[in-house]
Amino acid sequence: MESAIPKHLEQKRTCPRNLVDNNYLPPFPAWTTRFETNAKQFTVAYFAIQSTTAIEYSKHQIFTQYFKGQYQPQYWVPATFIDAQNYHHLVITAYWLDVEPFDFWCKQSGFQTWWSNNEREREQYGYFLEVYYPKITEFETIFSNPKTPEGIAHLAQGMSDEMQEHAYYGSMRDRLPIAQTSTIQGEDGHFSVVGTSNQAVRIQLKGK
C-alpha cells in the first residue's frame, strides 16, 4: 500500500488530508499513474465534429490527417455521442506530455492554418476545439485494473502499487499533490470572448 502522491511530489503538508486514519485500508484495490519525475505539465486537446445527422467514424480524418510529424499527439482516442439536443458528435481526445510540443504541432502540421481559415464556416459540420494544460500537481488518475490504462495513462511510466487514498469522501482531493499545501478554492468569471464571427466564437480562459 502506498500513497497516490509520488515521492518526488511530496511536500510538508499544511492542509490536512480528508483521510483521518493513517491505518485505513480501502475496501477494494485501486491504482494511479506514475509519470517520469521530469513531467511538469501536459496538454489535453478535444477535437470535435458536430452534426444534425450521424457522423461516419472515418470523418475523424478531418482532424487526424494532421496527426503527423515529430510533434504529433503521443496518444489519441475517438468517441461518439448524441447530446440532449439530439446533435451527433465525434470527439478525438489527444494527449501530449508537455505544452511546447502541442504548440509546435499546431504550426508545423498545418492544423493551425486550416483551423484559422474562415472558409471552414461554410462546411457541413460544426467544429469544436478545447485545449487545457493540467499541471502534474493539479490532476490525478484512478484505475481498478493496473493493466488497462486509459487516456493519458498511456503516456505514463507505469502504475503505482495499490494506493490508500480512495473509497472515502474527499479521497480525490487527497490524491492531488497541490492539496498538500492548498485548499484549492474555485475561481469564477475568469474568461473572455476574444474573437467572434458570424459562425465562430473563441473563449479564452485564465492563462495556461
N, C-alpha and C positions, 0 to 999 in steps of 0.2 A: 504494500500500500504506500502510495506516495502522494505528494501534493500536486494539484493541477498546475501550479505555477512552477516553471522550471527553475533550477538552482540559480542560473545566471541572471534571472529577473527578480529574485527575492530581495526585498528591502526590509529595513526595520519598520514594522507596522505601526502606524499612528492611528489607523482606523480599524476598529475591531472586526473580526470575522463574524458572520452570522452563525457559524458553527461554534457552539459553546462548549462542546465536549470533545477534547482532543483525542479521546479514545473511541470516537464514533466509528462504527462500521456500517457502511451502506448496505441496504437490503439486497442489492444486486450489483454486479460489477459494471464499471464504465471506464472509458479511456479517453485521452485527449491527445492532440497532435504535439509533436516536438519538432521545431524548426532549427535550422542552423543558428548558432549563437550570434552570428553577424546579421541576422534578419531584423530589420527595423520597421519597415512599413511596406505594405502590399498595395496592389491595385486590383480592384474587382470592377469589371465593366459588364453592364447588361445591355445587349444589343437586341432590340425587339422590333418585330413587324406586327402591325395591327390591320385587321381587315373585317369587313362585314360578312365575309364568307370564309369557308375553311381554307387554310393555307397548306399547300403541299410541303412536306418535310424538306424537299430539295431546295426550297426557297431560302434555306439558311445560307446558301451560297451568296446571296446578296451581300452578306457580311463576311462570311468565312473565306470568300475569294481573296480577301485582303490579309488573311492569317498566313503570312509568308515572311520569309526573310529572318534575319538574325534576331529581331526583337518581337517576333510573333508571340501570341499567348503561350504560356507554358502548359496550360491545360484549359480546355473549354468543353462545355456540355450544353446541348439544346434541350428545350422543354416546350410543351404546348399547353394552352389552357383557354377556356372561354370565360369571360368575366361576367359580372352581374348584369351588364347592359347587352350581353349576347355578342360582344365583339370577340373575334378569334385572334389569338396571339401566338407567335413563335418567338421564343426568347433564347438567346445564346448568352450564357454566363461565361466570361473569360477571366483568367487569373494570371497575374504577373507577380513575381517575388519582390518587386521594387517599383518605384514610381517612374524613374527616368526611362527604363525600357519601354514603358507604355507610351510616354511622350515621343520617344524616338520612332516607335512603330507607327503612331498616328501620321507622322510626317513622311516617313520613308516608304511606307506601304502604298501610299496613295489614298488611304482611307479619309484623311482629313480633307483632301481636295474634293472627293466625292461627297462627303458629308456636308461641306460648306456650299455646295452648288445649289443655287435656288431652283434649278430645273427639277430637282427631286420632288419639289412640291406639286408637280403635275403628274406624278406617278400614281399607280392604282392603290398603293398601300400607304398607311401611316407608319412613321418610324419613331422609335424612342431610344434614347441613349442615356443611361445613368452610370456615372463613374464615381466610385468612392475609394478612399485611401486609408484603410484601417491600420493603425499602428499595432505592433506586436504586443504592446502593453494594454491595448484597449479592445481586444476581442478574444473570444475563447471558442473552443470546439468541444463536442462531446459525442462519443460513439459507444454503441452497445456491442460492437464487434471490432476488434483492432485490425482485422484482416479485410475489412470492407471500407476503405476510405471513400469519402465523397467530397466533391468540390475542391476547395483549397488544400484539403488534406493530401491530395495527390502531389503537392509541391513540398510536403513536409519531409524531414529527415526520417521520421518514423513515428511510432506511437509510444505513449508513456506506459508504465506499468499501471495496474489498477489504481485509480485515483480515489481520494477520500471525499472531495467536495462535490457531492451530487446527492440527489434524492432527499433534499430537505429545503425548506423555504429560504430563499436568499442564496442558494448554492451557486447560481450563475455569477453573481457578483463576487463571490469568494474565489471564483476561477479567474477573474480578471486581475492581472498584475497591478494595474493602476489603482485598484481598490485597496491596496495596502496602505496608500497614503492620500487617497482622495475619496470624498463621499459621492462623487460623480453626480453632481447636480445637473439637471437638464437646463437647456437654454432655449428660449423662444424667439422667433422673429428674425433670426439671422440668415436671411436670404433676400435676394433681389432679382427682379426680372431684368436681365442685361441685354436682351435682344429679342425683337419680335418681327414678324412679317404677317401677311395675311394667313399663312398656313403654318408658321413655325413660332415656337416660344422656347426661350432658353432661361433656365433658372439657375442662378449661381448661389451656392451655399457659402457658409463662412469658411474660407480658407481650406487648404489641404491639411 
